[in-house]
Amino acid sequence: MIKLIKSTFFNESQTKKALIQFIKQASQLSFGAQCDLFEKTFSTWQGRRDCIMVNSGSSANLAIIQALLNMGKLHKGDSVGYSSVTWSTNVMPLIQLGLHPVPIDVDLGTLNVSPKTLGEVIKKHRLKAFFITNLLGLCDDIRSIQTMCVKKHILLIEDNCESLGTVYKKKKLGNFGYASTFSFYVGHHMSTIEGGAICTDDEELATMLRLVRAHGWDRNLPFARQHMLQKTYKVNSSFYSRYTFYDLGFNMRPTEITGFLGRAQIKYLPKIIKTRAENYHRITKAIYAKTDWYYPIKTNHIDLVSNFAIPIVCRSIKIRDMLVERCNGRVEIRPIVGGAISNQPFFRKYLSNAISCPNATIVHRQGLYIGNNPELTKKDIQTIIRIFTTT
C-alpha cells in the first residue's frame, strides 16, 4: 500500500532523537524562545516581515479573519470571496464570525481561481476581501488577481497551506496578498505534527495577530508595543498588565515542541520541495501522455511547482469510480481537498443560497488526488503510473 505519507517527519529517526533530547533538557515547553526563533527563521525563508506561529493552519485562517475584524478592515455582514475548491476551515471562520462567504469557481486547467472567474463574481458581488486558496502547490495568474484586487479595493488574503515553496513569476506564493496562512500538519510540506503560521509585511496586523493568538493580551508583543497599549488604556503595568485583554482573541499558541520541530525541519525544505516537484512532473507527464481519461492540469506558467498532492480530474464519474476500485489496497487516495465546499453539509446548513460553481462540481464528483511526498520510491512512482494509465 502506497500511503499518502510514509513518516511523521522528513529524516524521521534523526528528528525524533533530537526532539527527545530537547524535551529532556528543556526548562519550558509552553510558548517561548523556540517559537520566537522559528518565527524569525520562517519569515526570512518566506521573505516577509513578520511570521506569527499558531497551533494549526486552521487556527491561522481563523486568526487572520478575527484580526481583520478587530482592526476594522472587515465588518460583520461584509461579502468575502473564497476559492470554491478548498478546505472547510477556509470558509468556516467566515460563517462563524458573521461574514458572507461568496464562492468563486475555479478554472479546470489550473484548479485555482483565475482572473476570469474572479471577474465574473466581482461584476455581481461587492467583495470586501478575497480569501484565495493556492490549491495543492498550484496557482492561476495570481499576479493579475492581485492587480484586480488592488484596483477594486478588495483585500487579498492567501491560504497557502498547500503551496509552501511554489514560485510564480519569480515570487513565492504567499507573498502576493496582504497576508498568508500556512500549515505544518503531518503530511504537509513541513511537519511539526500540528502547527501553522500567518505571514505579513504589515506591522499593525502582526501586532493584532499576536493579540488574537493569546487571549487578546499583550505578553508576546515587543516592549514598546506593550507600553503603548498600557498607556493608551491606562493599565497599571506593575500589576494588571499581564491579565489585561485588549481585543477579541483565542488561545492558539503553539508549544515549544512545535517551535523546535519547525526549526529542525525547515532546513530540509529545499530538498523536500525539489523532490515533490520532480515527482509531480514525472507522474503527470507519464499519465497525460498515455491516456486521455483526464482533464490536464497546466503548470508551464509556474516557475517551481511545490506540489502537495497530485490531482486527477477524470472526464467522467465512471472513470473516477474505476480508479477508486483499482487503487483499493494499493494506493491511498482522497477527494481533491474538500471538493466543492458549497456541497458540504455544514455549508448547506448555514447558507441556503449557494452560487453555482460548475467547474468545482466537476472536481468534486470526478476528482481524486494521489499523495506526493519526498519518500516515494521509483517503484512507487512506476506503480502509480501503471494504475492510472493501463487500459
C-alpha beads as a LAMMPS data file, in Angstrom:
LAMMPS data file: protein, C-alpha beads

391 atoms
390 bonds

1 atom types
1 bond types

-500.0 500.0 xlo xhi
-500.0 500.0 ylo yhi
-500.0 500.0 zlo zhi

Masses

1 110.0

Atoms # bond

1 1 1 0.000 0.000 0.000
2 1 1 1.472 3.358 -1.058
3 1 1 0.424 5.716 1.724
4 1 1 -0.214 9.440 1.381
5 1 1 2.667 9.946 3.797
6 1 1 5.281 7.473 4.986
7 1 1 6.572 9.167 8.131
8 1 1 5.761 11.921 10.587
9 1 1 8.825 13.972 9.673
10 1 1 11.390 14.167 6.934
11 1 1 14.507 12.375 8.212
12 1 1 12.302 10.984 10.986
13 1 1 14.825 8.999 13.019
14 1 1 17.225 11.898 13.471
15 1 1 14.391 14.347 14.156
16 1 1 12.885 12.124 16.867
17 1 1 16.259 11.672 18.573
18 1 1 16.819 15.441 18.580
19 1 1 13.273 16.010 19.900
20 1 1 13.759 13.565 22.786
21 1 1 16.982 15.281 23.755
22 1 1 15.323 18.697 23.570
23 1 1 12.418 17.643 25.809
24 1 1 14.798 16.181 28.396
25 1 1 16.776 19.411 28.621
26 1 1 14.007 21.987 28.165
27 1 1 13.116 24.150 31.154
28 1 1 9.901 25.334 29.453
29 1 1 7.556 23.679 26.959
30 1 1 4.853 26.351 26.706
31 1 1 5.246 29.136 24.140
32 1 1 8.716 30.652 24.356
33 1 1 12.121 31.073 22.754
34 1 1 11.901 28.171 20.284
35 1 1 8.689 29.597 18.802
36 1 1 10.221 33.084 18.607
37 1 1 13.276 31.703 16.816
38 1 1 11.153 29.729 14.372
39 1 1 9.111 32.836 13.544
40 1 1 12.269 34.748 12.659
41 1 1 13.632 31.835 10.605
42 1 1 10.399 31.236 8.717
43 1 1 9.729 34.914 7.948
44 1 1 13.218 35.097 6.443
45 1 1 12.652 31.902 4.435
46 1 1 9.303 33.099 3.128
47 1 1 10.552 36.631 2.522
48 1 1 8.032 38.548 4.634
49 1 1 8.450 40.948 7.521
50 1 1 6.576 39.006 10.187
51 1 1 5.637 35.406 10.951
52 1 1 3.127 34.630 13.706
53 1 1 3.184 30.959 14.650
54 1 1 -0.037 29.277 15.805
55 1 1 -1.176 25.763 16.687
56 1 1 -2.575 24.834 13.236
57 1 1 -3.221 26.070 9.724
58 1 1 -6.935 26.140 10.536
59 1 1 -6.236 28.401 13.504
60 1 1 -4.179 30.606 11.187
61 1 1 -7.249 31.059 8.954
62 1 1 -9.473 31.857 11.941
63 1 1 -6.930 34.211 13.495
64 1 1 -6.490 36.346 10.406
65 1 1 -10.224 36.859 9.928
66 1 1 -10.667 37.794 13.607
67 1 1 -7.699 40.166 13.392
68 1 1 -9.135 41.929 10.334
69 1 1 -12.456 42.352 12.157
70 1 1 -10.701 43.684 15.247
71 1 1 -8.825 46.208 13.094
72 1 1 -11.974 47.363 11.294
73 1 1 -10.687 46.225 7.898
74 1 1 -13.672 43.882 7.751
75 1 1 -17.115 44.273 9.318
76 1 1 -19.824 41.742 10.083
77 1 1 -22.021 41.236 7.035
78 1 1 -19.271 42.027 4.540
79 1 1 -19.032 39.767 1.500
80 1 1 -15.799 37.795 1.315
81 1 1 -14.905 35.724 -1.736
82 1 1 -13.230 32.357 -1.395
83 1 1 -11.976 29.644 -3.754
84 1 1 -14.791 27.179 -4.405
85 1 1 -12.447 24.164 -4.109
86 1 1 -10.773 24.475 -0.732
87 1 1 -10.672 23.140 2.828
88 1 1 -13.526 23.553 5.289
89 1 1 -11.648 25.812 7.698
90 1 1 -11.007 28.331 4.971
91 1 1 -14.748 29.002 4.871
92 1 1 -15.906 28.197 8.399
93 1 1 -14.319 31.298 10.000
94 1 1 -16.241 33.482 7.556
95 1 1 -19.515 31.924 8.711
96 1 1 -18.547 31.771 12.390
97 1 1 -17.501 35.428 12.504
98 1 1 -20.564 36.837 10.763
99 1 1 -19.267 37.461 7.253
100 1 1 -20.977 36.490 3.994
101 1 1 -18.973 33.864 2.049
102 1 1 -19.104 34.095 -1.743
103 1 1 -17.703 31.082 -3.648
104 1 1 -15.614 31.775 -6.749
105 1 1 -15.347 28.980 -9.282
106 1 1 -12.000 27.513 -10.287
107 1 1 -10.527 27.004 -13.740
108 1 1 -10.384 23.326 -14.736
109 1 1 -6.948 23.845 -16.268
110 1 1 -5.358 25.063 -13.036
111 1 1 -7.845 24.033 -10.285
112 1 1 -7.448 27.567 -8.955
113 1 1 -9.394 30.804 -9.248
114 1 1 -8.459 32.679 -12.428
115 1 1 -8.772 36.394 -13.224
116 1 1 -11.747 35.439 -15.415
117 1 1 -13.671 33.570 -12.706
118 1 1 -12.891 36.320 -10.165
119 1 1 -14.001 38.988 -12.626
120 1 1 -17.357 37.304 -13.156
121 1 1 -18.071 37.361 -9.414
122 1 1 -16.887 40.957 -8.956
123 1 1 -19.487 42.074 -11.515
124 1 1 -22.280 40.690 -9.307
125 1 1 -20.949 40.992 -5.737
126 1 1 -19.246 43.796 -3.847
127 1 1 -16.413 41.903 -2.204
128 1 1 -14.515 43.476 0.674
129 1 1 -11.940 40.667 0.721
130 1 1 -10.924 37.595 -1.233
131 1 1 -9.531 34.594 0.671
132 1 1 -7.849 32.715 -2.169
133 1 1 -6.643 29.129 -1.755
134 1 1 -3.440 28.262 -3.594
135 1 1 -4.526 24.679 -4.175
136 1 1 -2.087 21.744 -3.988
137 1 1 1.029 23.759 -4.858
138 1 1 -0.633 25.164 -7.990
139 1 1 -1.957 28.573 -8.980
140 1 1 -3.519 30.520 -11.805
141 1 1 -2.438 34.048 -12.760
142 1 1 -2.305 35.296 -9.181
143 1 1 -0.368 38.422 -10.151
144 1 1 -3.283 39.617 -12.276
145 1 1 -5.650 38.646 -9.460
146 1 1 -3.568 40.797 -7.105
147 1 1 -3.821 43.723 -9.543
148 1 1 -7.602 43.289 -9.841
149 1 1 -7.982 43.270 -6.062
150 1 1 -5.930 46.456 -5.672
151 1 1 -7.970 48.187 -8.370
152 1 1 -11.285 47.143 -6.789
153 1 1 -10.117 47.785 -3.180
154 1 1 -10.517 44.104 -2.304
155 1 1 -8.295 42.813 0.483
156 1 1 -6.408 39.765 -0.843
157 1 1 -5.528 37.032 1.652
158 1 1 -3.787 33.802 0.636
159 1 1 -4.429 30.388 2.128
160 1 1 -1.017 28.960 1.258
161 1 1 -1.266 25.866 3.446
162 1 1 -0.782 23.526 0.467
163 1 1 1.697 25.560 -1.577
164 1 1 4.720 26.224 0.606
165 1 1 7.629 26.931 -1.743
166 1 1 5.777 27.270 -5.064
167 1 1 7.226 30.115 -7.140
168 1 1 5.180 32.094 -9.674
169 1 1 6.876 34.750 -11.811
170 1 1 9.938 34.716 -9.518
171 1 1 7.810 35.251 -6.397
172 1 1 6.787 32.700 -3.767
173 1 1 3.104 32.027 -3.330
174 1 1 2.076 33.505 -0.010
175 1 1 3.691 36.832 -0.913
176 1 1 1.016 38.235 -3.222
177 1 1 -1.600 39.065 -0.594
178 1 1 -1.871 41.361 2.410
179 1 1 -1.187 38.256 4.476
180 1 1 -0.983 34.486 4.020
181 1 1 -1.586 31.380 6.090
182 1 1 0.476 28.178 6.316
183 1 1 0.046 24.684 7.752
184 1 1 2.713 22.428 9.213
185 1 1 0.377 19.500 9.811
186 1 1 1.673 15.957 9.266
187 1 1 1.781 15.262 5.550
188 1 1 2.223 18.880 4.540
189 1 1 5.488 20.103 3.063
190 1 1 6.990 20.551 6.520
191 1 1 5.654 18.753 9.591
192 1 1 5.561 19.949 13.180
193 1 1 2.802 17.357 13.838
194 1 1 0.301 20.173 14.367
195 1 1 1.174 23.791 13.676
196 1 1 0.623 26.762 11.422
197 1 1 1.562 30.366 10.797
198 1 1 0.489 33.669 9.300
199 1 1 2.927 35.864 7.371
200 1 1 2.527 39.552 6.564
201 1 1 4.530 42.708 5.899
202 1 1 2.120 44.868 7.924
203 1 1 3.298 45.589 11.478
204 1 1 -0.180 46.599 12.684
205 1 1 -1.673 43.305 11.512
206 1 1 1.206 41.320 13.040
207 1 1 0.573 43.014 16.388
208 1 1 -3.144 42.258 16.248
209 1 1 -2.479 38.638 15.289
210 1 1 -0.249 38.203 18.336
211 1 1 -3.093 39.551 20.487
212 1 1 -5.637 37.264 18.794
213 1 1 -3.346 34.254 19.243
214 1 1 -3.151 34.652 23.024
215 1 1 -6.478 35.621 24.614
216 1 1 -6.213 39.255 23.466
217 1 1 -3.356 40.064 25.854
218 1 1 -0.009 41.683 25.083
219 1 1 2.534 39.281 26.602
220 1 1 4.176 38.267 23.340
221 1 1 4.460 41.787 21.941
222 1 1 7.666 43.853 21.873
223 1 1 8.063 46.014 24.977
224 1 1 7.403 49.238 23.061
225 1 1 4.068 47.898 21.831
226 1 1 3.130 46.719 25.312
227 1 1 3.952 50.129 26.730
228 1 1 1.883 51.881 24.057
229 1 1 -1.168 49.708 24.781
230 1 1 -0.804 50.117 28.533
231 1 1 -0.505 53.878 28.145
232 1 1 -3.473 54.086 25.750
233 1 1 -5.745 52.091 28.054
234 1 1 -4.263 53.443 31.313
235 1 1 -3.287 49.992 32.555
236 1 1 -1.226 49.590 35.731
237 1 1 1.904 47.963 34.298
238 1 1 3.091 46.638 37.658
239 1 1 0.034 44.511 38.441
240 1 1 -2.792 44.321 35.878
241 1 1 -0.896 44.386 32.587
242 1 1 -0.281 40.642 32.283
243 1 1 -4.005 39.971 32.676
244 1 1 -5.454 42.765 30.569
245 1 1 -7.289 41.704 27.424
246 1 1 -7.246 44.381 24.715
247 1 1 -9.332 42.791 21.964
248 1 1 -11.140 39.616 20.902
249 1 1 -8.913 36.578 20.762
250 1 1 -8.485 32.848 21.295
251 1 1 -5.832 30.520 22.660
252 1 1 -3.961 29.462 19.521
253 1 1 -0.471 29.332 20.945
254 1 1 1.901 26.613 19.754
255 1 1 4.223 24.852 22.187
256 1 1 7.999 24.927 22.329
257 1 1 7.899 21.405 20.869
258 1 1 6.196 22.866 17.784
259 1 1 8.777 25.621 17.525
260 1 1 11.664 23.183 17.946
261 1 1 10.296 20.851 15.270
262 1 1 9.803 23.758 12.896
263 1 1 13.425 24.792 13.323
264 1 1 14.584 21.197 12.874
265 1 1 12.542 20.622 9.715
266 1 1 12.912 23.921 7.862
267 1 1 16.486 23.088 6.873
268 1 1 15.114 20.185 4.804
269 1 1 12.623 22.321 2.861
270 1 1 14.776 22.844 -0.265
271 1 1 15.216 19.074 -0.694
272 1 1 11.569 18.338 0.145
273 1 1 10.312 20.889 -2.380
274 1 1 12.705 19.759 -5.113
275 1 1 11.683 16.116 -4.706
276 1 1 7.960 16.888 -4.645
277 1 1 8.318 18.942 -7.835
278 1 1 10.237 16.134 -9.574
279 1 1 7.650 13.541 -8.503
280 1 1 4.805 15.700 -9.745
281 1 1 6.256 16.280 -13.193
282 1 1 7.384 12.665 -13.622
283 1 1 3.956 11.235 -12.766
284 1 1 1.758 13.761 -14.560
285 1 1 3.897 13.767 -17.726
286 1 1 3.541 9.981 -17.999
287 1 1 -0.163 9.959 -17.190
288 1 1 -1.151 12.707 -19.636
289 1 1 0.995 11.187 -22.406
290 1 1 -0.525 7.708 -22.178
291 1 1 -4.250 8.368 -21.797
292 1 1 -6.948 10.968 -22.449
293 1 1 -9.009 9.975 -19.403
294 1 1 -8.237 13.209 -17.547
295 1 1 -8.532 16.977 -17.769
296 1 1 -4.869 18.056 -17.996
297 1 1 -3.606 20.493 -15.357
298 1 1 -1.416 23.318 -16.717
299 1 1 1.795 24.188 -14.874
300 1 1 4.014 25.717 -17.575
301 1 1 3.242 29.207 -16.208
302 1 1 4.691 28.287 -12.775
303 1 1 8.438 28.610 -12.119
304 1 1 8.520 25.906 -9.409
305 1 1 5.634 23.584 -8.535
306 1 1 5.962 22.713 -4.850
307 1 1 3.238 20.104 -5.119
308 1 1 1.281 18.955 -2.072
309 1 1 -0.635 16.107 -3.727
310 1 1 -1.234 15.134 -7.356
311 1 1 -4.763 15.981 -8.517
312 1 1 -6.532 13.835 -11.104
313 1 1 -9.787 15.140 -12.598
314 1 1 -11.447 12.436 -14.662
315 1 1 -13.563 13.130 -17.727
316 1 1 -16.395 11.041 -16.272
317 1 1 -17.640 9.687 -12.956
318 1 1 -17.307 6.176 -14.428
319 1 1 -13.543 6.625 -14.897
320 1 1 -13.178 8.044 -11.376
321 1 1 -15.049 5.059 -9.896
322 1 1 -12.864 2.625 -11.843
323 1 1 -9.702 4.282 -10.477
324 1 1 -11.005 4.222 -6.916
325 1 1 -11.518 0.471 -7.280
326 1 1 -8.059 -0.013 -8.820
327 1 1 -6.375 1.897 -6.001
328 1 1 -8.160 -0.037 -3.239
329 1 1 -5.495 -1.663 -1.074
330 1 1 -2.694 -0.466 -3.384
331 1 1 -2.550 3.335 -3.365
332 1 1 -4.115 5.626 -0.762
333 1 1 -6.210 8.299 -2.476
334 1 1 -8.565 11.040 -1.337
335 1 1 -11.016 13.563 -2.801
336 1 1 -9.390 16.761 -4.048
337 1 1 -9.097 18.638 -0.746
338 1 1 -12.660 19.402 0.463
339 1 1 -14.142 19.318 -3.017
340 1 1 -16.757 21.950 -3.805
341 1 1 -17.252 23.338 -0.305
342 1 1 -20.748 24.620 -1.081
343 1 1 -21.765 20.930 -1.477
344 1 1 -20.739 20.140 2.096
345 1 1 -23.466 19.654 4.760
346 1 1 -22.217 22.459 7.043
347 1 1 -22.380 24.945 4.163
348 1 1 -25.916 23.983 3.185
349 1 1 -26.994 24.201 6.818
350 1 1 -25.913 27.820 7.255
351 1 1 -26.038 29.206 3.693
352 1 1 -29.011 28.171 1.603
353 1 1 -28.401 30.332 -1.487
354 1 1 -25.244 28.789 -2.900
355 1 1 -23.779 30.274 -6.085
356 1 1 -23.324 27.806 -8.932
357 1 1 -19.714 26.749 -9.488
358 1 1 -19.843 24.176 -12.320
359 1 1 -16.092 23.532 -12.518
360 1 1 -15.866 22.959 -8.771
361 1 1 -18.746 20.473 -9.124
362 1 1 -16.780 18.529 -11.756
363 1 1 -13.753 18.461 -9.451
364 1 1 -15.973 17.323 -6.582
365 1 1 -17.660 14.490 -8.499
366 1 1 -14.871 13.350 -10.805
367 1 1 -11.671 14.165 -8.956
368 1 1 -9.234 12.496 -6.593
369 1 1 -5.681 13.037 -5.512
370 1 1 -2.611 10.858 -5.058
371 1 1 -0.229 11.532 -2.201
372 1 1 3.064 13.153 -3.139
373 1 1 5.875 13.006 -0.625
374 1 1 9.674 13.052 -0.783
375 1 1 9.868 9.393 0.248
376 1 1 8.157 7.961 -2.838
377 1 1 10.422 5.342 -4.416
378 1 1 10.945 4.682 -8.133
379 1 1 8.853 1.545 -7.682
380 1 1 6.048 3.578 -6.051
381 1 1 6.050 6.024 -8.939
382 1 1 6.005 3.235 -11.537
383 1 1 3.084 1.583 -9.723
384 1 1 1.104 4.827 -9.668
385 1 1 1.718 5.460 -13.361
386 1 1 0.689 1.910 -14.243
387 1 1 -2.565 2.105 -12.253
388 1 1 -3.548 5.435 -13.785
389 1 1 -2.682 4.584 -17.411
390 1 1 -3.334 0.870 -18.017
391 1 1 -6.349 0.395 -20.260

Bonds

1 1 1 2
2 1 2 3
3 1 3 4
4 1 4 5
5 1 5 6
6 1 6 7
7 1 7 8
8 1 8 9
9 1 9 10
10 1 10 11
11 1 11 12
12 1 12 13
13 1 13 14
14 1 14 15
15 1 15 16
16 1 16 17
17 1 17 18
18 1 18 19
19 1 19 20
20 1 20 21
21 1 21 22
22 1 22 23
23 1 23 24
24 1 24 25
25 1 25 26
26 1 26 27
27 1 27 28
28 1 28 29
29 1 29 30
30 1 30 31
31 1 31 32
32 1 32 33
33 1 33 34
34 1 34 35
35 1 35 36
36 1 36 37
37 1 37 38
38 1 38 39
39 1 39 40
40 1 40 41
41 1 41 42
42 1 42 43
43 1 43 44
44 1 44 45
45 1 45 46
46 1 46 47
47 1 47 48
48 1 48 49
49 1 49 50
50 1 50 51
51 1 51 52
52 1 52 53
53 1 53 54
54 1 54 55
55 1 55 56
56 1 56 57
57 1 57 58
58 1 58 59
59 1 59 60
60 1 60 61
61 1 61 62
62 1 62 63
63 1 63 64
64 1 64 65
65 1 65 66
66 1 66 67
67 1 67 68
68 1 68 69
69 1 69 70
70 1 70 71
71 1 71 72
72 1 72 73
73 1 73 74
74 1 74 75
75 1 75 76
76 1 76 77
77 1 77 78
78 1 78 79
79 1 79 80
80 1 80 81
81 1 81 82
82 1 82 83
83 1 83 84
84 1 84 85
85 1 85 86
86 1 86 87
87 1 87 88
88 1 88 89
89 1 89 90
90 1 90 91
91 1 91 92
92 1 92 93
93 1 93 94
94 1 94 95
95 1 95 96
96 1 96 97
97 1 97 98
98 1 98 99
99 1 99 100
100 1 100 101
101 1 101 102
102 1 102 103
103 1 103 104
104 1 104 105
105 1 105 106
106 1 106 107
107 1 107 108
108 1 108 109
109 1 109 110
110 1 110 111
111 1 111 112
112 1 112 113
113 1 113 114
114 1 114 115
115 1 115 116
116 1 116 117
117 1 117 118
118 1 118 119
119 1 119 120
120 1 120 121
121 1 121 122
122 1 122 123
123 1 123 124
124 1 124 125
125 1 125 126
126 1 126 127
127 1 127 128
128 1 128 129
129 1 129 130
130 1 130 131
131 1 131 132
132 1 132 133
133 1 133 134
134 1 134 135
135 1 135 136
136 1 136 137
137 1 137 138
138 1 138 139
139 1 139 140
140 1 140 141
141 1 141 142
142 1 142 143
143 1 143 144
144 1 144 145
145 1 145 146
146 1 146 147
147 1 147 148
148 1 148 149
149 1 149 150
150 1 150 151
151 1 151 152
152 1 152 153
153 1 153 154
154 1 154 155
155 1 155 156
156 1 156 157
157 1 157 158
158 1 158 159
159 1 159 160
160 1 160 161
161 1 161 162
162 1 162 163
163 1 163 164
164 1 164 165
165 1 165 166
166 1 166 167
167 1 167 168
168 1 168 169
169 1 169 170
170 1 170 171
171 1 171 172
172 1 172 173
173 1 173 174
174 1 174 175
175 1 175 176
176 1 176 177
177 1 177 178
178 1 178 179
179 1 179 180
180 1 180 181
181 1 181 182
182 1 182 183
183 1 183 184
184 1 184 185
185 1 185 186
186 1 186 187
187 1 187 188
188 1 188 189
189 1 189 190
190 1 190 191
191 1 191 192
192 1 192 193
193 1 193 194
194 1 194 195
195 1 195 196
196 1 196 197
197 1 197 198
198 1 198 199
199 1 199 200
200 1 200 201
201 1 201 202
202 1 202 203
203 1 203 204
204 1 204 205
205 1 205 206
206 1 206 207
207 1 207 208
208 1 208 209
209 1 209 210
210 1 210 211
211 1 211 212
212 1 212 213
213 1 213 214
214 1 214 215
215 1 215 216
216 1 216 217
217 1 217 218
218 1 218 219
219 1 219 220
220 1 220 221
221 1 221 222
222 1 222 223
223 1 223 224
224 1 224 225
225 1 225 226
226 1 226 227
227 1 227 228
228 1 228 229
229 1 229 230
230 1 230 231
231 1 231 232
232 1 232 233
233 1 233 234
234 1 234 235
235 1 235 236
236 1 236 237
237 1 237 238
238 1 238 239
239 1 239 240
240 1 240 241
241 1 241 242
242 1 242 243
243 1 243 244
244 1 244 245
245 1 245 246
246 1 246 247
247 1 247 248
248 1 248 249
249 1 249 250
250 1 250 251
251 1 251 252
252 1 252 253
253 1 253 254
254 1 254 255
255 1 255 256
256 1 256 257
257 1 257 258
258 1 258 259
259 1 259 260
260 1 260 261
261 1 261 262
262 1 262 263
263 1 263 264
264 1 264 265
265 1 265 266
266 1 266 267
267 1 267 268
268 1 268 269
269 1 269 270
270 1 270 271
271 1 271 272
272 1 272 273
273 1 273 274
274 1 274 275
275 1 275 276
276 1 276 277
277 1 277 278
278 1 278 279
279 1 279 280
280 1 280 281
281 1 281 282
282 1 282 283
283 1 283 284
284 1 284 285
285 1 285 286
286 1 286 287
287 1 287 288
288 1 288 289
289 1 289 290
290 1 290 291
291 1 291 292
292 1 292 293
293 1 293 294
294 1 294 295
295 1 295 296
296 1 296 297
297 1 297 298
298 1 298 299
299 1 299 300
300 1 300 301
301 1 301 302
302 1 302 303
303 1 303 304
304 1 304 305
305 1 305 306
306 1 306 307
307 1 307 308
308 1 308 309
309 1 309 310
310 1 310 311
311 1 311 312
312 1 312 313
313 1 313 314
314 1 314 315
315 1 315 316
316 1 316 317
317 1 317 318
318 1 318 319
319 1 319 320
320 1 320 321
321 1 321 322
322 1 322 323
323 1 323 324
324 1 324 325
325 1 325 326
326 1 326 327
327 1 327 328
328 1 328 329
329 1 329 330
330 1 330 331
331 1 331 332
332 1 332 333
333 1 333 334
334 1 334 335
335 1 335 336
336 1 336 337
337 1 337 338
338 1 338 339
339 1 339 340
340 1 340 341
341 1 341 342
342 1 342 343
343 1 343 344
344 1 344 345
345 1 345 346
346 1 346 347
347 1 347 348
348 1 348 349
349 1 349 350
350 1 350 351
351 1 351 352
352 1 352 353
353 1 353 354
354 1 354 355
355 1 355 356
356 1 356 357
357 1 357 358
358 1 358 359
359 1 359 360
360 1 360 361
361 1 361 362
362 1 362 363
363 1 363 364
364 1 364 365
365 1 365 366
366 1 366 367
367 1 367 368
368 1 368 369
369 1 369 370
370 1 370 371
371 1 371 372
372 1 372 373
373 1 373 374
374 1 374 375
375 1 375 376
376 1 376 377
377 1 377 378
378 1 378 379
379 1 379 380
380 1 380 381
381 1 381 382
382 1 382 383
383 1 383 384
384 1 384 385
385 1 385 386
386 1 386 387
387 1 387 388
388 1 388 389
389 1 389 390
390 1 390 391
